[in-house]
């Protein structure tokens, strides 16, 4: 958890005072760094796939419970 917080604080969180991240102030980043740059994949596409898989599973049986778990269905 601490490592995740350090990455978020240093690379993603922008200071309300100057609007820059810690990495920008140190000269490690020249502009905005997004989550997909750090993770190596587009987070929005992964979330959309999970939502689509969950919606498909819910609509398949009609009883309100998912027919198959949508977790780990990123590919």
C-alpha positions as CSV (number, residue, x, y, z in Angstrom):
1,X,0.0,0.0,0.0
2,X,2.8,2.4,0.8
3,X,4.5,1.8,-2.6
4,X,1.2,2.5,-4.4
5,X,0.7,5.7,-2.4
6,X,4.3,6.8,-3.1
7,X,3.8,6.4,-6.9
8,X,0.5,8.2,-6.7
9,X,1.9,11.1,-4.6
10,X,5.1,11.5,-6.7
11,X,3.7,11.0,-10.2
12,X,0.0,11.6,-10.3
13,X,-1.1,14.0,-7.5
14,X,-0.9,17.7,-8.4
15,X,-0.2,20.3,-5.8
16,X,-2.9,22.9,-5.4
17,X,-0.2,25.6,-5.0
18,X,1.6,25.3,-8.3
19,X,-0.4,22.6,-10.2
20,X,2.7,20.3,-10.6
21,X,3.5,16.9,-9.4
22,X,6.6,16.1,-7.3
23,X,8.2,14.5,-10.4
24,X,7.6,17.6,-12.4
25,X,9.2,19.8,-9.7
26,X,12.2,17.5,-9.6
27,X,12.5,17.5,-13.4
28,X,11.8,13.8,-13.8
29,X,8.6,14.4,-15.8
30,X,8.1,17.1,-18.4
31,X,4.3,17.0,-18.4
32,X,1.3,15.1,-17.2
33,X,1.8,11.4,-16.4
34,X,-1.4,9.2,-16.6
35,X,-2.2,6.0,-14.9
36,X,-1.9,4.0,-18.1
37,X,1.7,5.3,-18.6
38,X,2.6,3.8,-15.2
39,X,0.7,0.6,-15.5
40,X,1.5,-0.1,-19.1
41,X,-2.1,-0.5,-20.2
42,X,-5.1,1.7,-20.7
43,X,-7.1,1.6,-17.5
44,X,-10.3,2.9,-19.1
45,X,-10.3,0.0,-21.6
46,X,-9.8,-2.6,-18.8
47,X,-12.6,-1.1,-16.8
48,X,-15.0,-1.0,-19.8
49,X,-14.2,-4.7,-20.5
50,X,-15.0,-5.6,-16.8
51,X,-18.3,-3.6,-16.9
52,X,-19.3,-5.2,-20.2
53,X,-18.5,-8.7,-18.9
54,X,-20.5,-8.0,-15.7
55,X,-23.5,-6.7,-17.6
56,X,-23.4,-9.7,-19.9
57,X,-23.2,-12.2,-17.0
58,X,-26.1,-10.4,-15.2
59,X,-28.4,-10.4,-18.2
60,X,-27.7,-14.0,-19.0
61,X,-29.8,-15.6,-16.2
62,X,-32.3,-13.0,-15.1
63,X,-32.2,-13.7,-11.4
64,X,-30.0,-10.8,-10.4
65,X,-26.9,-12.9,-9.7
66,X,-24.1,-13.2,-12.2
67,X,-23.8,-16.5,-14.0
68,X,-20.0,-16.2,-14.2
69,X,-17.6,-14.0,-12.2
70,X,-16.4,-11.0,-14.2
71,X,-13.1,-10.7,-12.2
72,X,-9.9,-11.3,-14.1
73,X,-11.6,-11.0,-17.5
74,X,-9.3,-8.3,-19.0
75,X,-8.3,-10.2,-22.1
